[in-house]
Every structure is written in C-alpha cells, then in structure tokens.
Amino acid sequence: MDTLSYKEKLKVFNGTEKYFRELDFLEKLVEPGFNQTVLDIGCGLGTAIKYFQKINRAHYYGYDVVDYTGQKEWFIDKIDSSFNKMYFMHSFAHISEPDKLLMRLRALVMQEIVVVTPNALWLERMRNDKYVPDPTVVKHYNIDELTELFTNAGFKTKACGQFGEYKDGYNERIFYVGTVK
C-alpha cells in the first residue's frame, strides 16, 4: 500500500466515533500528569495527540516511520530521549521486531507504556471472504502473547484486558499497561 493510500485509510478510521471512544479509553489508561512528556509511537496522522492536547496538560510527541502529520513542533523522527509515558494506539501490530524495540524503549520510558491493539483471537472469529487485512501488519497478538513480550523485555504488568465488540468469548481490542520494574 503506498503512502498516500495509507494516509487516506487512516483519515477514514481516525474520523470514526468508534476511534474516538477508543481514544477516551486510552486516555484513561495513560493518565498523563501535568507537564509530563508522553510519546505516541506510530502516531500516524497525529489524531490522538491533537485530541489529547485539548483535554489535558501533558506534552505530547509523536513518532512514526513516515511523517504523515506535518507537525514539526511535536513530531520526532527518532526515539532517543526519555518520556514519562509512551503508548501504541493500533500501531503495535506493525512492528517487525517488537522484542528488540521493547528492550530499547524500557530504557527510555520512565513510568509506563500502554498498548491498545486488535485482538488476534477476535479477528480469527471475524474472518470471512470479505475481510482484507492491512498489508502493513506484521502480527496481531492475543493478550497472553502481548503480556509475555513485555514481561520478557523487563516490564511489570499493571493492567491488561480486552474491550470493544464481543464475539465467541473475545473482545475486539486488547490493552496492556506495563511499568518499569
């Protein structure tokens, strides 16, 4: 998928009511404090950052492999400084070597790291002939796989679970909140 097509896909999804409900949930998980620094890893168009900047007083920064945002005041092109908190909003499944990235991020996150991502077990139950997977996804995770990745990287699990649409015992999204041990 080319950059322009992917940007258009993001615009459509990021404009949905469902996405904004998920942002509200994410904000409760991150719980940014006054003047804290927060990094959105895989920020895409920066929709989450723009939304959060309106509702709290933390300092947000975004990182992605391509700058879709055009926001030089908060977009960074490499992760090389510390942040109070970090989050992945629908971006963790796009990482090719998550174990290596998490080891690196552990040294840069001072408090917590949060993930909200599609649930692999829910996706398996929803697959049909009309389902078209995102070609940029490397792997979807279930909650046990996600927790194991973070634990192996040295994070302590603060909270994890699932939410969203429900089918056959699984919710559409999973979340993980890890702290530095």
C-alpha positions in Angstrom: 0.0 0.0 0.0 1.5 3.3 -1.0 1.9 6.2 1.4 -1.0 8.3 0.0 -3.4 5.3 0.1 -2.4 4.5 3.7 -2.9 8.1 4.8 -6.4 8.1 3.3 -7.2 4.9 5.1 -6.0 6.4 8.4 -8.2 9.5 7.8 -11.3 7.4 7.4 -10.7 5.2 10.5 -9.5 8.1 12.7 -12.6 10.0 11.9 -15.0 7.4 13.3 -16.9 7.6 16.5 -15.5 4.2 17.4 -12.0 5.5 17.2 -12.8 8.5 19.5 -14.3 6.1 22.1 -11.1 4.1 22.0 -9.1 7.4 22.4 -11.2 8.1 25.6 -10.3 4.7 26.9 -6.6 5.1 26.0 -6.5 8.4 27.8 -7.8 6.8 31.0 -5.1 4.1 30.7 -2.3 6.6 30.1 -3.5 9.0 32.8 -1.0 11.7 31.9 0.0 14.1 34.6 0.5 17.9 34.4 3.7 18.7 32.4 4.5 15.0 31.8 6.0 14.0 28.4 4.1 11.4 26.5 5.2 9.7 23.3 2.7 8.3 20.7 4.6 5.5 18.9 3.1 5.0 15.5 1.3 8.3 15.7 0.0 8.2 12.1 -1.8 11.4 11.3 -1.4 12.6 15.0 -5.2 12.4 15.6 -4.7 11.0 19.2 -2.1 13.7 20.0 -4.3 16.5 18.8 -7.3 15.1 20.7 -5.3 14.7 24.0 -3.7 18.1 23.7 -7.2 19.6 24.0 -8.2 17.7 27.2 -5.1 17.7 29.4 -1.8 19.5 30.1 0.8 16.9 29.2 3.4 17.4 26.5 2.8 15.1 23.6 5.2 13.9 20.9 4.7 11.6 18.0 6.9 9.1 16.2 6.2 7.2 13.0 8.2 5.7 10.2 6.6 8.3 7.8 5.7 11.8 8.9 2.0 12.0 7.9 1.4 14.8 10.4 3.4 17.8 9.1 3.6 18.9 12.8 7.3 19.8 13.3 6.6 21.1 16.8 5.8 17.7 18.2 6.8 15.1 15.5 10.1 13.4 16.2 12.0 11.3 13.6 13.8 9.0 16.1 13.3 7.9 19.7 16.4 8.9 21.5 15.2 10.7 24.7 13.2 9.7 27.8 9.5 10.1 28.2 7.3 9.8 31.3 4.9 7.6 29.4 4.6 6.0 25.9 1.7 4.4 24.1 0.9 2.4 21.0 -2.6 3.1 19.6 -3.3 0.5 16.9 0.4 0.5 15.9 2.0 -2.4 17.8 1.0 -5.0 15.2 3.1 -3.2 12.6 6.4 -3.7 14.4 8.7 -6.4 12.9 10.9 -7.0 15.9 8.9 -6.0 18.9 11.2 -7.7 21.4 14.1 -5.6 20.4 12.1 -2.4 20.3 10.7 -3.0 23.8 14.2 -3.6 25.3 15.2 -0.3 23.9 12.1 1.5 25.0 12.4 0.1 28.5 15.5 2.3 28.9 13.6 5.4 27.7 10.2 5.2 29.5 10.3 6.5 33.0 6.9 5.3 34.2 4.5 3.4 31.9 3.9 2.1 28.5 0.4 1.4 27.1 -0.8 -0.7 24.1 -4.2 -0.7 22.5 -4.4 -3.1 19.6 -6.8 -5.5 17.8 -7.2 -8.9 19.5 -5.9 -11.7 17.3 -8.4 -14.2 18.8 -11.4 -11.9 18.0 -10.0 -11.3 14.4 -9.8 -15.1 13.9 -13.5 -15.4 14.7 -14.5 -12.5 12.4 -12.6 -13.5 9.3 -14.6 -14.1 6.2 -14.1 -13.8 2.5 -14.7 -10.1 2.6 -12.0 -9.4 5.2 -9.0 -7.6 3.8 -6.1 -7.5 6.2 -3.9 -4.4 6.5 -0.8 -5.2 4.4 1.4 -3.3 6.9 0.5 -5.6 9.8 3.3 -7.9 10.8 1.4 -9.8 13.5 -1.7 -9.4 15.7 -1.4 -10.6 19.3 -3.7 -12.0 21.9 -3.4 -10.8 25.5 -1.1 -13.6 26.6 1.4 -13.1 23.8 1.4 -9.3 24.4 2.0 -9.8 28.1 4.8 -12.3 27.5 6.6 -9.9 25.2 6.5 -7.1 27.7 7.4 -9.3 30.6 10.4 -10.7 28.7 11.5 -7.1 28.0 11.5 -6.4 31.7 8.2 -4.7 32.2 5.8 -5.4 35.1 2.2 -5.8 34.2 0.0 -3.1 35.8 -3.2 -3.9 33.9 -4.3 -5.9 30.8 -7.6 -7.0 29.3 -10.0 -6.7 26.5 -12.8 -4.3 25.4 -15.0 -3.4 22.4 -17.2 -5.6 20.2 -17.7 -9.1 21.6 -17.8 -12.4 19.7 -17.4 -16.0 21.0 -15.7 -15.1 24.2 -13.4 -12.4 22.9 -13.5 -8.7 22.5 -12.2 -6.8 19.5 -9.4 -4.9 21.3 -6.9 -5.8 23.9 -4.9 -3.5 26.1 -1.7 -3.7 28.2 -0.2 -1.3 30.7 3.3 -2.0 31.8 5.6 -0.3 34.3 9.3 -0.3 34.5 10.4 -2.9 37.1 
